[in-house]
Amino acid sequence: MNAKKIAAEHAVTLVESGMVVGLGTGSTAYWAIEKIGERVKSGKLKIRAIATSNRSEEQALSLGIPIITFADIDQIDITIDGADEADHALNLIKGGGGALLREKIVASNSRKMIVIADERKLVRHLGKFPLPVETNIFGWEKTFQRLESLGCIPTLRMEGERPYITDNNNYIIDCSFGEISDPPALHDRINAIVGVVENGLFIGLASKLIAGCDDGQVKILP
C-alpha cells in the first residue's frame, strides 16, 4: 500500500466544487494534485487553485486544473499539503521540498489546512528532521552563523555542486536542532534574525492531519 497516496486521496474527498484550493508541494501533495486533476477532468469537480511551487503549478496545469493568483480571491477555502514531521498538537516541520515560504503564505491565507502524510511522519517531538530555513542570498554567511548560535548544526542545502535556489531566488539552510522542546519560541527566535526570510516551523496553521497507514487505513487528528 502507498500510505502517502492513501492519505492524499482521502483528503481530496473534502474538496467541493466552487472552492479555491491551495495545492501543496512534495511527494505526498503530488498524489492529491493527481486526484484533484482526475476529478476535474471527469467533470465532477470545478475549482480554482493556487500552487505553492512552480512544479506543483506545472503539474496542475498539465491536468487541466485552473490556476489563479491571490489578486483573484479573498481567501483560500482549503489547502492540502504534506509535512516532513507533525506532532500531536499539529505543529509541523515543512520545507524538505524547498517550498516552505510559499507553502506558509498559502496556509496562512486558508480557511482550512489539511496535512497529509504517511504515519511515520507523526512524531512525539519535532526535530529529528532538520528544520529548513529560507534565507536571503546576500549575507547568507552571517545568517548561517546567527542560526548556529541558536544551538543547531546548520548546513547550506546544495543541488549538485551549487547551492539550492528556491523559487523565490533564496538559499535554504537546514538546521539540525535535535528535539525541539518549544516550537513557537524557536520559530520566533529564528524569524527575528535579519536575513531569514521564513522558517519551516508551521505553528497553529494545520486544521487536520490525515495520516496514511501501510495497511490501507487512515489516522485523522484531531
CYANA upper distance limits for C-alpha pairs under 8 A (distance plus 0.5 A):
  1 MET  CA      6 ILE  CA      8.42
  1 MET  CA    213 CYS  CA      8.48
  1 MET  CA    214 ASP  CA      5.86
  1 MET  CA    215 ASP  CA      7.09
  1 MET  CA    216 GLY  CA      6.63
  2 ASN  CA      6 ILE  CA      6.76
  2 ASN  CA    212 GLY  CA      8.50
  2 ASN  CA    214 ASP  CA      7.21
  2 ASN  CA    216 GLY  CA      8.40
  3 ALA  CA      7 ALA  CA      6.78
  3 ALA  CA    117 ALA  CA      8.06
  3 ALA  CA    118 ASP  CA      5.60
  3 ALA  CA    119 GLU  CA      8.06
  3 ALA  CA    211 ALA  CA      8.17
  3 ALA  CA    212 GLY  CA      4.87
  3 ALA  CA    213 CYS  CA      5.54
  3 ALA  CA    214 ASP  CA      5.88
  3 ALA  CA    216 GLY  CA      7.39
  4 LYS  CA      8 ALA  CA      6.67
  4 LYS  CA     27 SER  CA      8.28
  4 LYS  CA     28 THR  CA      5.69
  4 LYS  CA     31 TRP  CA      7.99
  4 LYS  CA    116 ILE  CA      7.78
  4 LYS  CA    117 ALA  CA      6.08
  4 LYS  CA    118 ASP  CA      5.56
  4 LYS  CA    211 ALA  CA      8.29
  4 LYS  CA    212 GLY  CA      6.34
  5 LYS  CA      9 GLU  CA      6.53
  5 LYS  CA     28 THR  CA      7.11
  5 LYS  CA     31 TRP  CA      6.01
  5 LYS  CA     32 ALA  CA      7.99
  5 LYS  CA    212 GLY  CA      8.08
  6 ILE  CA     10 HIS  CA      6.70
  6 ILE  CA    212 GLY  CA      5.92
  6 ILE  CA    213 CYS  CA      8.20
  6 ILE  CA    216 GLY  CA      7.26
  6 ILE  CA    217 GLN  CA      8.31
  6 ILE  CA    218 VAL  CA      7.95
  7 ALA  CA     11 ALA  CA      6.78
  7 ALA  CA    116 ILE  CA      6.05
  7 ALA  CA    117 ALA  CA      6.74
  7 ALA  CA    118 ASP  CA      7.46
  7 ALA  CA    210 ILE  CA      6.19
  7 ALA  CA    211 ALA  CA      6.04
  7 ALA  CA    212 GLY  CA      4.94
  7 ALA  CA    218 VAL  CA      7.08
  8 ALA  CA     12 VAL  CA      6.86
  8 ALA  CA     28 THR  CA      7.03
  8 ALA  CA     29 ALA  CA      7.26
  8 ALA  CA     31 TRP  CA      6.29
  8 ALA  CA     32 ALA  CA      5.20
  8 ALA  CA    116 ILE  CA      6.40
  8 ALA  CA    117 ALA  CA      8.21
  8 ALA  CA    210 ILE  CA      8.48
  9 GLU  CA     13 THR  CA      7.36
  9 GLU  CA     31 TRP  CA      7.58
  9 GLU  CA     32 ALA  CA      6.42
  9 GLU  CA     35 LYS  CA      6.84
 10 HIS  CA     14 LEU  CA      8.26
 10 HIS  CA    210 ILE  CA      8.24
 11 ALA  CA     15 VAL  CA      8.14
 11 ALA  CA     32 ALA  CA      7.97
 11 ALA  CA     80 ILE  CA      7.70
 11 ALA  CA    114 ILE  CA      7.60
 11 ALA  CA    116 ILE  CA      7.76
 11 ALA  CA    210 ILE  CA      7.51
 12 VAL  CA     32 ALA  CA      6.80
 12 VAL  CA     35 LYS  CA      7.48
 12 VAL  CA     36 ILE  CA      7.10
 12 VAL  CA     80 ILE  CA      8.42
 15 VAL  CA     19 MET  CA      7.59
 15 VAL  CA     21 VAL  CA      8.25
 15 VAL  CA     78 ILE  CA      7.90
 16 GLU  CA     45 LEU  CA      7.32
 16 GLU  CA     46 LYS  CA      8.33
 16 GLU  CA     47 ILE  CA      8.15
 17 SER  CA     44 LYS  CA      8.44
 17 SER  CA     45 LEU  CA      5.59
 17 SER  CA     46 LYS  CA      5.23
 17 SER  CA     47 ILE  CA      6.04
 18 GLY  CA     46 LYS  CA      6.46
 18 GLY  CA     47 ILE  CA      5.72
 18 GLY  CA     48 ARG  CA      8.08
 19 MET  CA     46 LYS  CA      8.30
 19 MET  CA     47 ILE  CA      5.78
 19 MET  CA     48 ARG  CA      7.15
 19 MET  CA     76 ILE  CA      8.24
 19 MET  CA     77 ASP  CA      6.35
 19 MET  CA     78 ILE  CA      8.01
 20 VAL  CA     47 ILE  CA      6.42
 20 VAL  CA     48 ARG  CA      5.40
 20 VAL  CA     49 ALA  CA      5.92
 20 VAL  CA     50 ILE  CA      8.06
 20 VAL  CA     75 GLN  CA      8.27
 20 VAL  CA     76 ILE  CA      5.65
 20 VAL  CA     77 ASP  CA      5.79
 20 VAL  CA     78 ILE  CA      7.33
 21 VAL  CA     47 ILE  CA      7.53
 21 VAL  CA     48 ARG  CA      6.75
 21 VAL  CA     49 ALA  CA      5.12
 21 VAL  CA     50 ILE  CA      6.84
 21 VAL  CA     76 ILE  CA      6.47
 21 VAL  CA     77 ASP  CA      6.53
 21 VAL  CA     78 ILE  CA      5.65
 21 VAL  CA     79 THR  CA      6.00
 21 VAL  CA     80 ILE  CA      8.20
 22 GLY  CA     49 ALA  CA      6.19
 22 GLY  CA     50 ILE  CA      5.48
 22 GLY  CA     51 ALA  CA      6.42
 22 GLY  CA     52 THR  CA      7.84
 22 GLY  CA     76 ILE  CA      7.03
 22 GLY  CA     77 ASP  CA      8.37
 22 GLY  CA     78 ILE  CA      6.61
 22 GLY  CA     79 THR  CA      4.52
 22 GLY  CA     80 ILE  CA      6.75
 22 GLY  CA    106 VAL  CA      6.93
 22 GLY  CA    107 ALA  CA      8.17
 22 GLY  CA    110 SER  CA      8.17
 23 LEU  CA     29 ALA  CA      7.68
 23 LEU  CA     33 ILE  CA      7.33
 23 LEU  CA     49 ALA  CA      7.23
 23 LEU  CA     50 ILE  CA      6.59
 23 LEU  CA     51 ALA  CA      5.18
 23 LEU  CA     52 THR  CA      6.59
 23 LEU  CA     56 SER  CA      7.50
 23 LEU  CA     79 THR  CA      6.55
 23 LEU  CA     80 ILE  CA      6.36
 23 LEU  CA     81 ASP  CA      7.09
 24 GLY  CA     29 ALA  CA      5.77
 24 GLY  CA     30 TYR  CA      8.29
 24 GLY  CA     51 ALA  CA      6.96
 24 GLY  CA     52 THR  CA      5.98
 24 GLY  CA     53 SER  CA      8.19
 24 GLY  CA     56 SER  CA      7.58
 24 GLY  CA     79 THR  CA      7.63
 24 GLY  CA     80 ILE  CA      6.31
 24 GLY  CA     81 ASP  CA      4.65
 24 GLY  CA     82 GLY  CA      7.24
 24 GLY  CA    103 GLU  CA      7.12
 25 THR  CA     29 ALA  CA      5.88
 25 THR  CA     30 TYR  CA      7.25
 25 THR  CA     51 ALA  CA      8.43
 25 THR  CA     52 THR  CA      6.65
 25 THR  CA     53 SER  CA      6.87
 25 THR  CA     55 ARG  CA      8.30
 25 THR  CA     56 SER  CA      6.43
 25 THR  CA     81 ASP  CA      7.02
 25 THR  CA     82 GLY  CA      7.66
 25 THR  CA     97 GLY  CA      7.23
 25 THR  CA     99 ALA  CA      7.28
 25 THR  CA    103 GLU  CA      8.20
 26 GLY  CA     30 TYR  CA      6.49
 26 GLY  CA     81 ASP  CA      8.48
 26 GLY  CA     82 GLY  CA      7.28
 26 GLY  CA     97 GLY  CA      6.06
 27 SER  CA     31 TRP  CA      7.75
 27 SER  CA     82 GLY  CA      8.40
 28 THR  CA     32 ALA  CA      7.51
 28 THR  CA     81 ASP  CA      7.98
 28 THR  CA     82 GLY  CA      6.21
 28 THR  CA    116 ILE  CA      7.30
 28 THR  CA    117 ALA  CA      6.92
 29 ALA  CA     33 ILE  CA      6.80
 29 ALA  CA     80 ILE  CA      7.43
 29 ALA  CA     81 ASP  CA      5.83
 29 ALA  CA     82 GLY  CA      6.20
 29 ALA  CA    116 ILE  CA      7.95
 30 TYR  CA     34 GLU  CA      6.77
 30 TYR  CA     56 SER  CA      7.95
 31 TRP  CA     35 LYS  CA      6.72
 32 ALA  CA     36 ILE  CA      6.63
 32 ALA  CA     80 ILE  CA      7.84
 33 ILE  CA     37 GLY  CA      6.49
 33 ILE  CA     56 SER  CA      8.36
 33 ILE  CA     59 GLN  CA      8.02
 33 ILE  CA     60 ALA  CA      6.96
 34 GLU  CA     38 GLU  CA      6.72
 34 GLU  CA     60 ALA  CA      8.36
 34 GLU  CA     63 LEU  CA      7.98
 35 LYS  CA     39 ARG  CA      6.87
 36 ILE  CA     40 VAL  CA      6.64
 36 ILE  CA     45 LEU  CA      8.38
 36 ILE  CA     65 ILE  CA      8.38
 37 GLY  CA     41 LYS  CA      6.55
 37 GLY  CA     60 ALA  CA      7.40
 37 GLY  CA     63 LEU  CA      5.55
 37 GLY  CA     64 GLY  CA      7.01
 37 GLY  CA     65 ILE  CA      6.54
 38 GLU  CA     42 SER  CA      6.79
 38 GLU  CA     63 LEU  CA      7.95
 39 ARG  CA     43 GLY  CA      6.95
 39 ARG  CA     44 LYS  CA      5.98
 39 ARG  CA     45 LEU  CA      5.96
 40 VAL  CA     44 LYS  CA      6.56
 40 VAL  CA     45 LEU  CA      5.28
 40 VAL  CA     46 LYS  CA      6.59
 40 VAL  CA     47 ILE  CA      8.28
 40 VAL  CA     64 GLY  CA      7.59
 40 VAL  CA     65 ILE  CA      7.22
 41 LYS  CA     63 LEU  CA      7.84
 41 LYS  CA     64 GLY  CA      7.26
 47 ILE  CA     65 ILE  CA      7.99
 47 ILE  CA     66 PRO  CA      7.71
 48 ARG  CA     65 ILE  CA      7.47
 48 ARG  CA     66 PRO  CA      5.70
 48 ARG  CA     67 ILE  CA      6.48
 48 ARG  CA     68 ILE  CA      7.06
 49 ALA  CA     65 ILE  CA      7.55
 49 ALA  CA     66 PRO  CA      6.60
 49 ALA  CA     67 ILE  CA      5.40
 49 ALA  CA     68 ILE  CA      6.45
 50 ILE  CA     57 GLU  CA      8.23
 50 ILE  CA     67 ILE  CA      6.19
 50 ILE  CA     68 ILE  CA      6.19
 50 ILE  CA     69 THR  CA      6.71
 50 ILE  CA     70 PHE  CA      8.22
 50 ILE  CA    106 VAL  CA      8.32
 51 ALA  CA     56 SER  CA      6.35
 51 ALA  CA     57 GLU  CA      5.67
 51 ALA  CA     67 ILE  CA      7.83
 52 THR  CA     56 SER  CA      7.17
 52 THR  CA     57 GLU  CA      7.93
 52 THR  CA     99 ALA  CA      7.10
 52 THR  CA    102 ARG  CA      5.58
 52 THR  CA    103 GLU  CA      5.74
 52 THR  CA    106 VAL  CA      7.42
 53 SER  CA     57 GLU  CA      6.70
 53 SER  CA     99 ALA  CA      6.58
 53 SER  CA    102 ARG  CA      7.43
 53 SER  CA    167 ASP  CA      7.36
 54 ASN  CA     58 GLU  CA      6.66
 54 ASN  CA    167 ASP  CA      7.44
 55 ARG  CA     59 GLN  CA      6.66
 56 SER  CA     60 ALA  CA      6.59
 57 GLU  CA     61 LEU  CA      6.63
 57 GLU  CA     67 ILE  CA      7.73
 58 GLU  CA     62 SER  CA      6.67
 59 GLN  CA     63 LEU  CA      7.00
 60 ALA  CA     64 GLY  CA      6.93
 60 ALA  CA     65 ILE  CA      5.62
 60 ALA  CA     66 PRO  CA      8.04
 60 ALA  CA     67 ILE  CA      8.08
 61 LEU  CA     65 ILE  CA      5.86
 61 LEU  CA     66 PRO  CA      7.12
 61 LEU  CA     67 ILE  CA      7.55
 68 ILE  CA     72 ASP  CA      7.02
 69 THR  CA     73 ILE  CA      7.91
 70 PHE  CA     74 ASP  CA      7.87
 70 PHE  CA     75 GLN  CA      8.44
 75 GLN  CA    109 ASN  CA      6.36
 75 GLN  CA    110 SER  CA      6.52
 75 GLN  CA    111 ARG  CA      7.73
 76 ILE  CA    106 VAL  CA      8.16
 76 ILE  CA    109 ASN  CA      6.61
 76 ILE  CA    110 SER  CA      4.97
 76 ILE  CA    111 ARG  CA      6.77
 77 ASP  CA    110 SER  CA      6.15
 77 ASP  CA    111 ARG  CA      5.65
 77 ASP  CA    112 LYS  CA      6.91
 78 ILE  CA    110 SER  CA      6.34
 78 ILE  CA    111 ARG  CA      6.50
 78 ILE  CA    112 LYS  CA      5.30
 78 ILE  CA    113 MET  CA      6.33
 78 ILE  CA    114 ILE  CA      7.71
 79 THR  CA    106 VAL  CA      7.94
 79 THR  CA    107 ALA  CA      6.99
 79 THR  CA    110 SER  CA      6.91
 79 THR  CA    112 LYS  CA      6.78
 79 THR  CA    113 MET  CA      5.25
 79 THR  CA    114 ILE  CA      6.46
 80 ILE  CA    113 MET  CA      6.56
 80 ILE  CA    114 ILE  CA      5.34
 80 ILE  CA    115 VAL  CA      6.47
 80 ILE  CA    116 ILE  CA      7.52
 81 ASP  CA    113 MET  CA      7.97
 81 ASP  CA    114 ILE  CA      6.97
 81 ASP  CA    115 VAL  CA      5.71
 81 ASP  CA    116 ILE  CA      6.51
 82 GLY  CA     94 LYS  CA      8.23
 82 GLY  CA    115 VAL  CA      5.83
 82 GLY  CA    116 ILE  CA      5.29
 82 GLY  CA    117 ALA  CA      6.14
 83 ALA  CA     92 LEU  CA      6.90
 83 ALA  CA     93 ILE  CA      6.70
 83 ALA  CA     94 LYS  CA      5.66
 83 ALA  CA     95 GLY  CA      8.44
 83 ALA  CA    115 VAL  CA      7.20
 83 ALA  CA    116 ILE  CA      7.44
 83 ALA  CA    117 ALA  CA      6.83
 83 ALA  CA    121 LYS  CA      7.81
 84 ASP  CA     92 LEU  CA      7.86
 84 ASP  CA     93 ILE  CA      6.04
 84 ASP  CA     94 LYS  CA      5.83
 84 ASP  CA     95 GLY  CA      7.95
 84 ASP  CA     96 GLY  CA      7.07
 84 ASP  CA    121 LYS  CA      6.68
 84 ASP  CA    129 PHE  CA      7.46
 85 GLU  CA     92 LEU  CA      6.07
 85 GLU  CA     93 ILE  CA      5.61
 85 GLU  CA     94 LYS  CA      7.65
 85 GLU  CA    121 LYS  CA      5.25
 85 GLU  CA    122 LEU  CA      6.51
 85 GLU  CA    123 VAL  CA      7.15
 85 GLU  CA    126 LEU  CA      6.99
 85 GLU  CA    129 PHE  CA      7.44
 86 ALA  CA     90 LEU  CA      6.22
 86 ALA  CA     91 ASN  CA      6.16
 86 ALA  CA     92 LEU  CA      4.98
 86 ALA  CA     93 ILE  CA      7.06
 86 ALA  CA    121 LYS  CA      6.57
 86 ALA  CA    122 LEU  CA      5.42
 86 ALA  CA    123 VAL  CA      6.48
 86 ALA  CA    126 LEU  CA      7.37
 87 ASP  CA     91 ASN  CA      6.05
 87 ASP  CA     92 LEU  CA      7.17
 87 ASP  CA    122 LEU  CA      6.20
 87 ASP  CA    123 VAL  CA      5.55
 87 ASP  CA    124 ARG  CA      6.07
 87 ASP  CA    125 HIS  CA      6.51
 87 ASP  CA    126 LEU  CA      6.90
 88 HIS  CA    122 LEU  CA      7.83
 88 HIS  CA    123 VAL  CA      7.82
 88 HIS  CA    124 ARG  CA      7.32
 88 HIS  CA    221 LEU  CA      8.05
 90 LEU  CA    203 ILE  CA      8.11
 90 LEU  CA    204 GLY  CA      7.79
 90 LEU  CA    206 ALA  CA      6.56
 90 LEU  CA    207 SER  CA      8.31
 90 LEU  CA    208 LYS  CA      8.05
 90 LEU  CA    209 LEU  CA      7.67
 90 LEU  CA    221 LEU  CA      8.46
 91 ASN  CA    126 LEU  CA      8.49
 91 ASN  CA    183 PRO  CA      8.07
 91 ASN  CA    201 LEU  CA      7.74
 91 ASN  CA    202 PHE  CA      6.33
 91 ASN  CA    203 ILE  CA      5.55
 91 ASN  CA    204 GLY  CA      7.12
 91 ASN  CA    205 LEU  CA      8.41
 91 ASN  CA    206 ALA  CA      7.92
 92 LEU  CA    126 LEU  CA      7.95
 92 LEU  CA    200 GLY  CA      8.23
 92 LEU  CA    201 LEU  CA      6.19
 92 LEU  CA    202 PHE  CA      5.45
 92 LEU  CA    203 ILE  CA      7.19
 93 ILE  CA    126 LEU  CA      7.67
 93 ILE  CA    127 GLY  CA      8.49
 93 ILE  CA    129 PHE  CA      8.14
 93 ILE  CA    131 LEU  CA      6.98
 93 ILE  CA    132 PRO  CA      8.50
 93 ILE  CA    200 GLY  CA      5.83
 93 ILE  CA    201 LEU  CA      5.36
 93 ILE  CA    202 PHE  CA      6.77
 94 LYS  CA    100 LEU  CA      6.58
 94 LYS  CA    131 LEU  CA      8.08
 94 LYS  CA    132 PRO  CA      7.71
 94 LYS  CA    200 GLY  CA      5.28
 94 LYS  CA    201 LEU  CA      7.02
 94 LYS  CA    202 PHE  CA      7.67
 95 GLY  CA     99 ALA  CA      6.10
 95 GLY  CA    100 LEU  CA      4.91
 95 GLY  CA    131 LEU  CA      8.21
 95 GLY  CA    132 PRO  CA      6.08
 95 GLY  CA    133 VAL  CA      8.47
 95 GLY  CA    200 GLY  CA      6.00
 96 GLY  CA    100 LEU  CA      8.46
 96 GLY  CA    132 PRO  CA      7.31
 98 GLY  CA    166 THR  CA      6.60
 98 GLY  CA    172 ILE  CA      7.96
 99 ALA  CA    103 GLU  CA      6.48
 99 ALA  CA    166 THR  CA      7.45
 99 ALA  CA    167 ASP  CA      7.86
100 LEU  CA    104 LYS  CA      6.48
100 LEU  CA    132 PRO  CA      8.40
100 LEU  CA    134 GLU  CA      8.14
100 LEU  CA    198 GLU  CA      8.13
100 LEU  CA    199 ASN  CA      7.68
100 LEU  CA    200 GLY  CA      6.30
101 LEU  CA    105 ILE  CA      6.79
101 LEU  CA    134 GLU  CA      7.81
101 LEU  CA    197 VAL  CA      8.24
101 LEU  CA    198 GLU  CA      6.50
101 LEU  CA    199 ASN  CA      8.02
101 LEU  CA    200 GLY  CA      8.37
102 ARG  CA    106 VAL  CA      6.61
103 GLU  CA    107 ALA  CA      6.52
104 LYS  CA    108 SER  CA      6.39
104 LYS  CA    202 PHE  CA      7.78
105 ILE  CA    109 ASN  CA      6.89
106 VAL  CA    110 SER  CA      6.88
107 ALA  CA    112 LYS  CA      8.29
107 ALA  CA    113 MET  CA      6.50
107 ALA  CA    205 LEU  CA      6.98
107 ALA  CA    206 ALA  CA      8.37
108 SER  CA    205 LEU  CA      6.95
112 LYS  CA    206 ALA  CA      7.64
112 LYS  CA    207 SER  CA      6.11
113 MET  CA    205 LEU  CA      7.12
113 MET  CA    206 ALA  CA      5.40
113 MET  CA    207 SER  CA      5.72
113 MET  CA    208 LYS  CA      7.31
114 ILE  CA    206 ALA  CA      6.74
114 ILE  CA    207 SER  CA      6.42
114 ILE  CA    208 LYS  CA      5.57
114 ILE  CA    209 LEU  CA      6.47
114 ILE  CA    210 ILE  CA      7.80
115 VAL  CA    206 ALA  CA      7.06
115 VAL  CA    207 SER  CA      8.28
115 VAL  CA    208 LYS  CA      6.63
115 VAL  CA    209 LEU  CA      5.15
115 VAL  CA    210 ILE  CA      6.59
116 ILE  CA    209 LEU  CA      6.46
116 ILE  CA    210 ILE  CA      5.46
116 ILE  CA    211 ALA  CA      6.36
116 ILE  CA    212 GLY  CA      8.19
117 ALA  CA    121 LYS  CA      6.82
117 ALA  CA    209 LEU  CA      8.27
117 ALA  CA    210 ILE  CA      7.06
117 ALA  CA    211 ALA  CA      5.43
117 ALA  CA    212 GLY  CA      6.73
118 ASP  CA    122 LEU  CA      8.41
118 ASP  CA    211 ALA  CA      5.52
118 ASP  CA    212 GLY  CA      5.10
118 ASP  CA    213 CYS  CA      6.64
119 GLU  CA    211 ALA  CA      5.41
119 GLU  CA    212 GLY  CA      6.10
119 GLU  CA    213 CYS  CA      6.13
119 GLU  CA    219 LYS  CA      8.13
122 LEU  CA    211 ALA  CA      8.33
125 HIS  CA    179 GLU  CA      6.64
125 HIS  CA    180 ILE  CA      7.05
125 HIS  CA    181 SER  CA      7.72
126 LEU  CA    179 GLU  CA      6.42
126 LEU  CA    180 ILE  CA      5.99
126 LEU  CA    181 SER  CA      8.36
126 LEU  CA    183 PRO  CA      8.33
127 GLY  CA    131 LEU  CA      7.55
127 GLY  CA    176 SER  CA      7.65
127 GLY  CA    177 PHE  CA      6.57
127 GLY  CA    178 GLY  CA      5.32
127 GLY  CA    179 GLU  CA      5.06
127 GLY  CA    180 ILE  CA      5.75
128 LYS  CA    176 SER  CA      8.02
128 LYS  CA    177 PHE  CA      8.32
128 LYS  CA    178 GLY  CA      6.04
128 LYS  CA    179 GLU  CA      6.97
129 PHE  CA    176 SER  CA      7.76
130 PRO  CA    174 ASP  CA      6.06
130 PRO  CA    175 CYS  CA      5.61
130 PRO  CA    176 SER  CA      4.95
130 PRO  CA    177 PHE  CA      7.45
130 PRO  CA    178 GLY  CA      8.38
131 LEU  CA    174 ASP  CA      5.91
131 LEU  CA    175 CYS  CA      5.39
131 LEU  CA    176 SER  CA      6.77
131 LEU  CA    177 PHE  CA      8.03
131 LEU  CA    199 ASN  CA      7.95
131 LEU  CA    200 GLY  CA      6.53
131 LEU  CA    201 LEU  CA      7.84
132 PRO  CA    172 ILE  CA      6.74
132 PRO  CA    173 ILE  CA      6.30
132 PRO  CA    174 ASP  CA      4.87
132 PRO  CA    175 CYS  CA      6.68
132 PRO  CA    199 ASN  CA      6.56
132 PRO  CA    200 GLY  CA      5.80
133 VAL  CA    172 ILE  CA      5.91
133 VAL  CA    173 ILE  CA      5.65
133 VAL  CA    174 ASP  CA      6.62
133 VAL  CA    175 CYS  CA      7.77
133 VAL  CA    196 VAL  CA      7.53
133 VAL  CA    197 VAL  CA      8.15
133 VAL  CA    198 GLU  CA      6.58
133 VAL  CA    199 ASN  CA      4.76
133 VAL  CA    200 GLY  CA      6.59
134 GLU  CA    170 ASN  CA      6.94
134 GLU  CA    171 TYR  CA      6.24
134 GLU  CA    172 ILE  CA      4.92
134 GLU  CA    173 ILE  CA      6.92
134 GLU  CA    196 VAL  CA      6.69
134 GLU  CA    197 VAL  CA      5.97
134 GLU  CA    198 GLU  CA      5.90
134 GLU  CA    199 ASN  CA      6.50
135 THR  CA    140 TRP  CA      7.11
135 THR  CA    143 THR  CA      7.93
135 THR  CA    170 ASN  CA      6.26
135 THR  CA    171 TYR  CA      5.78
135 THR  CA    172 ILE  CA      6.43
135 THR  CA    173 ILE  CA      7.68
135 THR  CA    195 GLY  CA      6.21
135 THR  CA    196 VAL  CA      4.96
135 THR  CA    197 VAL  CA      5.57
135 THR  CA    198 GLU  CA      7.65
136 ASN  CA    140 TRP  CA      6.73
136 ASN  CA    170 ASN  CA      5.69
136 ASN  CA    171 TYR  CA      6.82
136 ASN  CA    195 GLY  CA      5.92
136 ASN  CA    196 VAL  CA      6.90
136 ASN  CA    197 VAL  CA      6.92
137 ILE  CA    169 ASN  CA      8.36
137 ILE  CA    170 ASN  CA      6.05
137 ILE  CA    171 TYR  CA      6.31
138 PHE  CA    195 GLY  CA      8.29
139 GLY  CA    143 THR  CA      7.10
139 GLY  CA    195 GLY  CA      7.66
140 TRP  CA    144 PHE  CA      6.47
140 TRP  CA    171 TYR  CA      8.36
140 TRP  CA    195 GLY  CA      7.46
141 GLU  CA    145 GLN  CA      6.93
142 LYS  CA    146 ARG  CA      6.74
143 THR  CA    147 LEU  CA      6.70
143 THR  CA    193 ILE  CA      7.66
143 THR  CA    194 VAL  CA      7.71
143 THR  CA    195 GLY  CA      6.32
143 THR  CA    196 VAL  CA      7.41
144 PHE  CA    148 GLU  CA      6.73
144 PHE  CA    154 PRO  CA      7.32
144 PHE  CA    173 ILE  CA      7.74
145 GLN  CA    149 SER  CA      6.80
146 ARG  CA    150 LEU  CA      7.42
146 ARG  CA    193 ILE  CA      7.61
147 LEU  CA    151 GLY  CA      8.02
147 LEU  CA    152 CYS  CA      7.42
147 LEU  CA    154 PRO  CA      7.54
147 LEU  CA    175 CYS  CA      8.21
147 LEU  CA    190 ILE  CA      7.55
147 LEU  CA    193 ILE  CA      8.40
148 GLU  CA    152 CYS  CA      5.70
148 GLU  CA    153 ILE  CA      6.58
148 GLU  CA    154 PRO  CA      6.54
151 GLY  CA    177 PHE  CA      7.15
152 CYS  CA    175 CYS  CA      6.19
152 CYS  CA    176 SER  CA      5.70
152 CYS  CA    177 PHE  CA      4.97
152 CYS  CA    178 GLY  CA      8.30
153 ILE  CA    175 CYS  CA      6.07
153 ILE  CA    176 SER  CA      5.50
153 ILE  CA    177 PHE  CA      7.16
154 PRO  CA    173 ILE  CA      6.70
154 PRO  CA    174 ASP  CA      6.10
154 PRO  CA    175 CYS  CA      4.80
154 PRO  CA    176 SER  CA      6.74
155 THR  CA    173 ILE  CA      5.95
155 THR  CA    174 ASP  CA      5.68
155 THR  CA    175 CYS  CA      6.89
156 LEU  CA    163 PRO  CA      7.47
156 LEU  CA    171 TYR  CA      8.07
156 LEU  CA    172 ILE  CA      6.73
156 LEU  CA    173 ILE  CA      4.98
156 LEU  CA    174 ASP  CA      6.80
157 ARG  CA    163 PRO  CA      6.44
157 ARG  CA    164 TYR  CA      6.11
157 ARG  CA    171 TYR  CA      7.85
157 ARG  CA    172 ILE  CA      6.11
157 ARG  CA    173 ILE  CA      6.21
157 ARG  CA    174 ASP  CA      6.94
158 MET  CA    162 ARG  CA      6.11
158 MET  CA    163 PRO  CA      4.69
158 MET  CA    164 TYR  CA      5.21
159 GLU  CA    163 PRO  CA      6.18
159 GLU  CA    164 TYR  CA      5.35
163 PRO  CA    171 TYR  CA      7.42
164 TYR  CA    171 TYR  CA      6.65
164 TYR  CA    172 ILE  CA      7.44
165 ILE  CA    169 ASN  CA      5.99
165 ILE  CA    170 ASN  CA      6.01
165 ILE  CA    171 TYR  CA      5.84
165 ILE  CA    172 ILE  CA      7.98
166 THR  CA    170 ASN  CA      5.78
166 THR  CA    171 TYR  CA      6.86
166 THR  CA    172 ILE  CA      8.00
180 ILE  CA    186 LEU  CA      8.40
182 ASP  CA    186 LEU  CA      6.83
183 PRO  CA    187 HIS  CA      6.51
183 PRO  CA    201 LEU  CA      7.58
183 PRO  CA    203 ILE  CA      7.97
184 PRO  CA    188 ASP  CA      6.90
184 PRO  CA    203 ILE  CA      6.99
185 ALA  CA    189 ARG  CA      6.75
186 LEU  CA    190 ILE  CA      6.63
187 HIS  CA    191 ASN  CA      6.78
187 HIS  CA    199 ASN  CA      7.50
187 HIS  CA    201 LEU  CA      6.60
188 ASP  CA    192 ALA  CA      6.63
189 ARG  CA    193 ILE  CA      7.56
190 ILE  CA    196 VAL  CA      7.73
190 ILE  CA    199 ASN  CA      7.61
191 ASN  CA    196 VAL  CA      6.48
191 ASN  CA    197 VAL  CA      7.75
191 ASN  CA    198 GLU  CA      6.73
191 ASN  CA    199 ASN  CA      7.39
192 ALA  CA    196 VAL  CA      8.15
202 PHE  CA    206 ALA  CA      8.24
208 LYS  CA    220 ILE  CA      7.54
208 LYS  CA    221 LEU  CA      6.09
208 LYS  CA    222 PRO  CA      6.61
209 LEU  CA    219 LYS  CA      8.38
209 LEU  CA    220 ILE  CA      6.07
209 LEU  CA    221 LEU  CA      5.48
209 LEU  CA    222 PRO  CA      7.60
210 ILE  CA    218 VAL  CA      7.00
210 ILE  CA    219 LYS  CA      6.30
210 ILE  CA    220 ILE  CA      5.17
210 ILE  CA    221 LEU  CA      7.16
211 ALA  CA    218 VAL  CA      5.94
211 ALA  CA    219 LYS  CA      5.48
211 ALA  CA    220 ILE  CA      6.83
212 GLY  CA    216 GLY  CA      7.42
212 GLY  CA    217 GLN  CA      6.76
212 GLY  CA    218 VAL  CA      5.11
212 GLY  CA    219 LYS  CA      7.02
213 CYS  CA    217 GLN  CA      5.81
213 CYS  CA    218 VAL  CA      6.21
213 CYS  CA    219 LYS  CA      7.97
